[in-house]
Amino acid sequence: MKFPERRIDSWEEFAATIRQLDLWAGVGVRWLFRGQADAKHTLSPSLSRILQRYPVSRKEAELSEGAFMAEFAKRAHEHLPPAMIPRQSDPLGILVSMQHYGAPTRLLDWTESPYVAAYFAVEHSPEVDGAVWALKAPLFKTAGWVMPDPRNEPVLRPWLFGQPPRDIVGLVFPMIMTDRMAAQQTLFTVSPNIFADHAVLLEGLPDSVIKAEEAKGPVWLKMTIPAAQKFHFQRDLRPMNVTAQALFPGLDGLGRGVRDLAWPHFHYLNGLNL
């Protein structure tokens, strides 16, 4: 069953759509959101996107991933405080840290906040439509896609790297949060299949699983934000303090914040209708 898609033509329509979701019903994470500046992109992790460009075998891909993880784990202590250094025996902690610092991994970033996702959908690429993906968190449990406890390495490692890999997706909560992860309300999805497109696997769930969740309300949605609306979304997110400086604490956030101001600044200078 495909992700239903909805075109969002205004900030007011986006806010109304979000209000229709039961974001705060019950305890725990109810929804995951992901913003992408290009609506044509699907839910492929960075490592999967790289692998799509090269005709490598699964074994070659997995050996390469292992080498990347070993290199990161070997050098991370040079730059991270002791409390943030993932243990050599903690593969998920290594992947989370790699993802956080821009290395290609099989993890896919999500956020608990629809407004943080909206920021990433509109922050750049003003010439193309953006998108916010929404996914109900209980779907993973209904599907039986429950990850082992990340602290139980003997069970977790076979789940992540077992052969043959399973075409499933797990939900990952960081065990240790950086200030940036906390600001962005970050969580991740991951698949044992290193080549996996997470949207394809989710859309391949049995109809019975989807219908079981649909009985309780909406399950998933892809909201397309037209290119012409991106500036307006940026403008309306700013009073909510959903800005680069808030989401990226530190000097790099300041730099990104100045970049974000350049777009409206030059619109105004040119007298464009905003």
N, C-alpha and C positions, 0 to 999 in steps of 0.2 A: 504494500500500500504506500503510495507516494506521499511525501510531505505535502499537505495542502499549502497553497501559496496565496498570499493576499497582498495586493498593491496598497501601500499606505501613502496617501496623497497630502497629508498634513500632520503636524505635530499633535493636533487635537485628536486625529484619528488613531495615531499611535498610542496615545495615552488611554483612549477609550478601549482599544484592543487589549492593552495590558490589564486594565481594570476587570476585564471579563475572565481573566485567569485567576484561579484560586491560589495566589502566591503565598498567602500567609495562613492557609487553612492547616491546622494541625501543627505538629512539631517536626523540625528538621527541614532539609532542603526540599522544596516542592518542584521547582523549575530550574532548568539550566538555560542560559542564553549565550549566544555567540554572535558577535558582530563581524561582518566581513565587508570591506570597502568595495568589493566587486561581487555583485549578486550572481555572476556566472560561476563563481568558484563553489565547489562542493565541500564536503566535510572530510577532506584528506589531510592528515598530519604532515608536517614539513618533510619528514624523512620519506614518507610515502610519495610525496610530490616529486622529490628528487629521484627516487627509484623509478618513477614512471618514464623518466627521460632516458634510462639506460637499460639495455637488455641483459640484466644480471639475473642469475638464478636465485631462488629463495635462500639456498645455503650461502651463496656469496653475500647476499644482502644481510643475513643474520650475522655472519662473521664480521662484516664491516661494522655493523651496529655495535658488536661486542668490542671491537677495537676503539670505536669512538668513545664508548663508555669507560673503557680502561684508561684512555688518555685523559679524559676529563677528571676521573677519580684520582688519577696520579698527580694532577697539577692543581686541583681545586684548593688545596690547603695554602697555596701561595697567595690567594686572593680573598678567601672567605674566613670569617671569624670561626673559632673552633666549634661553636654551637651549630653552625650552619653547614659544616662539612659532612656530606653523606658517608656512611660507612661503606667499606668495600663490599660487605655482605648484604647491602641494601640496594638491590637493583632498581626498585621503584623510586627510592630517594635520589639515586643518581640521575635517573631519567627526569624527575621533577626539577632538580637543580639545573640540569642541562637545558631543559625547555625554558626555564625562567631566564637563563642567560643567553638565549638565542641559538643554541646548538640544535641541529636537526634531530628530532626524535619521533617516536611513534605516538607520542601524546598529542592530544588536541585540547587547546585552551577553551574553557567556558567560564561564565560568571554567574553568580546568583542574582545579579542586578540587570534588569532589562535596560536600564538607562546607561550603565557602563557599556553594555553591548551596543547600544545605539551610538555611543561615542565612537567606538571602533568601526561602525558601519559608515560613519560620515566624516571621519577625521581627515581623509585625503581622497584622491582620485575624483575630483569634482565632475569629471566628464562621463562617469559611468554610474549606473545604479548601484546602491549598496543593499545589504540585507541583514536582517536580524533573525537568527534561527532560535526557536523556542522548543524545548523538549521537557516533558514531564518526568521528573526524577524517579517516581515509583515504577515507571515502565521497566526499568532494569530488573527490579525484583520480580515483577509479574512475568517477565520473560525468562527468569531463571539465570540472568546474567549477573550473578553476585560475585564480586571479587573476594579472594581470601583476605584475611587480616594482613595489612602490609608488614606488620611486625613478625609474622610467621613466615620467615624466608624459605624454609624447606617446602612449604605448600605454595607460596606465592611464585617462586621461580618456575616450577613446572606449569603453573597457570599461564605465565607470561611467555615462556620460551619452549613449552612442550611441543613434541612432534607426534603426529602432524598438528599444525596450529589450528585452533578452533576459530570459526568465523562468528565470534561474539564480540561484544563491547562491554567493558567494565567502567564503573564510575570511580574516580580517584579523588580522595580528599588529601591535600598535603598534610603531612604529619608535623612539619615545621613551616611556619609562614614567615616570609619576609614582609617588610613594610609595604612593598609594592603589591604582593599577593593579597595582603589584607585590604589595601585600598581598593583593589579591583575585584575583591570577593571571588578569588580564583579557585576553580576546581578543573578537573581534566577528565577526558575519556581516553581509553586505551584498548587496543585489540591485540590478542596473541598473533594475529595475522599481520605481519609487518607491512604488507602491501595494501591493507584494507582501507577502503573509503567508508567512513563510519555511517554516512547517509545511506549507502547501498545496503549495509548490514542491517540497519534499523528498518529500512523499507522492506527488507526481506523477512521481517518477523511474521509469524502466522497471523492471519486475520483474527483468530480467536484471542490472541494476546492483545491486539489493538482494541478489539471490541470490549474486552474485559475492562480496559482502562477508560474507554470512551463512555462506558456506563456511568463513570464518576465525573465526567466533564471532558474538556478538550485535552488532547494528548500531545499534539505537536503542531507547529506552524512555522512557515517561512514568510517573513514580512519583507517585501521589497520596498526600498525607499528610493524614489526617483532621484536622479542626479540633481535635478532642479531644486529638490527639497533639502539637499545636504546642508547648505548654509543655514537654512531656517532651523534645522535640528541643532546645529552647533550653537546658534544664538539662544535657543530655548534650554539647552543643557547647561549653559554657563551659569545662570542664576541658581541652578541646583548644585553648583560646585562640581559638576562632572566635567572636569577639564584635565588637560595634560598635567598641569602642576599638582592636581589632587591625586591623579591616578599613577603618576610616576614621581614619587617623592625624591627630591634631590635636584642636582644641576641639570641632568638630562631632561627632567620634567619641565624645568624652566625654559630650556631651549625649545622643547616641543610646544610649550605654551606660546612662546613668541611666534613660532611658525604658524600656530593656529590663528593668531591675531592678524597675520599678514593677509589672509584671504579676505576677511570682511573689510580690512583697512583699504585695500585696493579696489574693492567693490564700491565703497563709498567715494573714493577719490574719482572714480570714473562715472559716478552718478547713476549706477545701475539700480534697477528696481529690485529691492530686496523685500 
